[in-house]
Amino acid sequence: MAKNLSGELHVASANRLVDGVVVFLGDAGDWVTDIARAAVARDGRAAEILLHRARAEAFTVVEPYLVAVSEDDEGALEPLSLRERIRVSGLTFHAIAADAVRYA
């Protein structure tokens, strides 16, 4: 069950400059490919700081921005928007089918 569906949780995301791979800013200030290792901002002020940190660490990525995520009881992060879920996992029929069922 999701703890947050209102978009209060955020991670910073961008695309790696050399190959276009989706990356997330980690706690140590490095860019990681696994959303599970992303630094999470838990309120608006923390999100502003996270975005500022992401822009300061943007030497190897293109145009970092905040992505609203939800966190389940085990701490797994999932982007709220379909666009971001596709960026994280690639184009899949599962993500599209889940949204089709949700909004049907």
C-alpha positions in Angstrom: 0.0 0.0 0.0 1.4 3.4 -0.9 2.2 5.8 1.9 2.2 8.9 -0.3 0.1 9.6 -3.3 0.0 13.3 -3.0 3.4 13.9 -4.6 5.1 15.1 -1.4 8.0 12.7 -2.0 10.5 13.6 -4.7 13.7 12.3 -6.3 15.9 14.2 -8.7 16.2 12.7 -12.1 18.0 13.5 -15.4 19.5 11.7 -18.4 23.2 10.9 -18.4 25.0 13.0 -20.9 27.2 10.3 -22.6 24.4 7.7 -23.3 21.0 9.2 -22.3 20.4 6.7 -19.6 17.9 7.7 -16.9 19.7 8.5 -13.6 18.8 9.7 -10.1 20.8 11.7 -7.7 21.9 9.5 -4.8 22.5 10.4 -1.2 26.2 10.7 -1.8 25.8 13.2 -4.7 26.5 10.6 -7.4 24.1 9.8 -10.2 22.7 6.3 -10.0 20.6 4.3 -12.4 18.6 2.5 -9.7 15.7 4.6 -8.3 16.0 2.5 -5.1 19.3 4.3 -4.4 18.0 7.8 -5.1 18.0 10.5 -2.4 14.4 11.2 -1.3 13.0 14.6 -0.4 10.1 14.2 2.0 8.7 17.8 2.0 8.7 20.9 -0.1 11.8 22.5 1.4 13.8 19.3 1.1 12.7 19.0 -2.5 14.0 22.5 -3.2 17.4 21.6 -1.6 17.5 18.3 -3.6 16.9 20.1 -6.9 19.6 22.7 -6.0 22.0 19.8 -5.2 21.1 18.1 -8.5 21.8 21.2 -10.5 25.1 21.6 -8.7 26.0 18.0 -9.6 24.8 18.3 -13.3 28.2 18.1 -14.9 27.5 14.7 -16.4 23.7 14.9 -16.9 21.2 16.9 -18.8 18.7 19.2 -17.1 17.9 17.6 -13.7 14.4 17.9 -12.4 12.2 16.6 -9.6 10.0 13.5 -10.0 7.1 12.9 -7.6 7.2 9.3 -6.2 5.3 7.1 -3.9 6.9 4.8 -1.3 5.4 1.5 -0.3 5.7 -0.2 3.1 9.0 -1.8 2.2 10.5 1.5 1.1 10.3 0.8 -2.6 10.0 4.0 -4.7 7.7 4.3 -7.7 7.2 7.4 -9.8 3.6 8.7 -9.7 3.3 9.6 -13.4 3.2 7.1 -16.3 5.8 9.1 -18.1 8.3 8.7 -15.3 7.4 5.0 -14.8 8.2 4.4 -18.4 11.5 6.4 -18.1 12.5 4.1 -15.1 11.5 0.8 -16.6 11.4 1.4 -20.3 8.3 1.1 -22.4 6.3 -1.9 -21.2 2.9 -3.1 -21.8 2.5 -3.8 -18.1 2.8 -0.1 -17.1 0.4 1.0 -19.9 -2.1 -1.8 -19.1 -2.0 -1.0 -15.4 -2.9 2.7 -16.1 -5.6 1.6 -18.6 -7.2 -0.5 -16.0 -6.9 2.2 -13.3 -8.6 4.9 -15.5 -11.1 2.6 -17.2 
